[in-house]
Amino acid sequence: MDNARAGFIIFRWFSFYIIHCSLSIKMPILNNRLTAEQYEQNFSDIHPPFDSREAALVEANRCLFCYDAPCTKSCPTSINIPKFIKQITTDNVKGSAYTILDANIMGGGCSKVCPVEKLCEGSCVFNLLEEPPIPIAKLQRYSTEKAITHKWPLFQRKPSTGRRVAVVVLVRRD
């Protein structure tokens, strides 16, 4: 008997045993669901979005647009942060979203989960002035979510070259 057949027989016997035991022993089913408060606390946004356009503009206008910006240097994806914030202040949200997504195609998701307090916001010059730093993640989220909701075509697909690509996967069997 080959190994696959033997494994199938063992699986069938084990499945029968589990079903038989579960029918003969009545176990209470516990409802381990979170309450609404626990769900809100455990799964709330790390960086909640701005309430309005004006709130985003107020925060964007606080930026100093540093020449050699420490926030850009500390960003692992090297997003030009002063540029996209400047684009928000000039009401060019589409250009801002393009600047973000051109550097990091996952920019919309990163704006929700990136540890900005250790990276870009942590290196903001406002921290040296003992003022709250620019909420870069919230501004990034504002820009990218607006682009997604309005379905702005930020990039154009290149024409086909007629070439093909093959993906070769090697599976190692021990």
N, C-alpha and C positions, 0 to 999 in steps of 0.2 A: 504494500500500500504506500503510495507516495505521501510526502509531507503535507501537501495541500489538502488531500482527502482526509488524512488523520486529523488535521487541524479543524476541518469542517465538522467532523463527527464529534470532537471534543466540544466545539462551540455549541452544537445542537444539544448535546447532553447537558451542558452548563446552563443554556437558556431554559431548557425544560425544568431543571432543578430549581432555578431562580423563580420561575413562574409557579411551580408546584408549592414552593415554600411560601411565596407571597400570598397564595390563595388560602393556605392553611393557617397562617399567622396573621391576625388582624393588627396592623400597626396604625396608629393615629397619623393622619396627614396634617402637618403643621403649615399654617399660612405664614410664611416668613416674608411678608411684603412690608415695605417701608411705609411709614405714614407720610402724609403729604408734606409735613414739616421736615422730616428726615430726608425725603427725596429732594426737596428744594435746597437743603443744606449741603447734601452730598454731591448733587449734580448741577449746581448753579454755575454760571459763567465765571471764569477766573477774571476776565476783563469784560465786564458788561458793556454793551454798546451805549453810545451817546443817546440822550433822550430826543435831541433835536439837532437840526443843522446849525443853529446858533451856538449851541453848546460846543460843537466841534470847531466852529470858527473862533470862539473865544480861546479855546485851548491852543489851537494852531497859531493864533496871533501872538501867543506868549513866546513862541520859539525865537531864538536869537539867530538862527541860520548860520551857525558857526562855519568858518571857512574850512578848517581841518577838523571836522566834527568828530568828537569822541564817540558819539552814538553810532555813526556809520562804521567806525573802526571796530567797535565791539559787536556789531551784528555779524553772526556767522555766515549770512547769505549776502553780505555787503550791499544791502539796499541803501540807496541814496536817500537817507531819511530827511535831511533838510530840504531836498528837492521836492519830495512828495508832500511834505508839510506846506511848503511854499505854494505848491499847486492847489492845495486845499484852500489856502487863504485867498487865492486869486479866483476861486470858484471853478477851478479846472479839475473836478473830481475824476473825470474820465482819464485825464493825463496822469493824475496821481495813482489811479489803479494800474495804469499801464507801467508806470515807473516801478511800482511794487512787484507786479506779476512778471515783468521782464527780468528782474533780478532773481525772483523766487516764485515759481509757478504755484507753489503751495502757500503763497502769502496770505490767502484768506484764512486758511486753517491755522497757520502759524500765529496769526494775530490773536487767536483765541487761546492758544496753549503755550506759547513761548514764554520762558521765564524772564520777562523783560526787566524785572526789578534787579536781576543780576547782570543783564547784558546792556541793552541800549539805554533804558531808563536809569539803570544804575550808574551809567557813566555820563549822564546829562550834567551840564555845567551848573544847572540850577541846584543840584545837590550841594555844591560848594558854597552857594549863596544861602543855604539853609531854607530853601523854598521847595515846594513839591515839584518834582521833575515833570517834563512834558509827557502826557499820557500817550506815548508813541503807539502802543498796541491798540488802544481805542481809536486813534486816528487811522491806523492801518485798517482796522476792522470796518470803520465807517466808510472808507474809500472802497475797499474790495466788496463789501456787502452791497453797496449802492450799484457797483458795476454788475454784480451777479443778478440782483433783482431787476435791473433795467435791461439785462442781457445785451450789454454793449459789446460789439465785436472789436476787441482790442487787438487781435492778431489775425493775419491773413495766412491761409494755407498756401504753401508754395506749389507751383504746378508740378505735375508728375514728370520725373526724368526718364521713366521707362525701365529703370533698374529695379531689381528685386533684392530682398534681404532674406536670408535664411538664418534661423536660430537653431543651433545644434546643441542638444543637451546630452551630456554623457552621464549615464547612470552606473554607479559602481555597485557591483553585486559581490558581496563577500560570502 
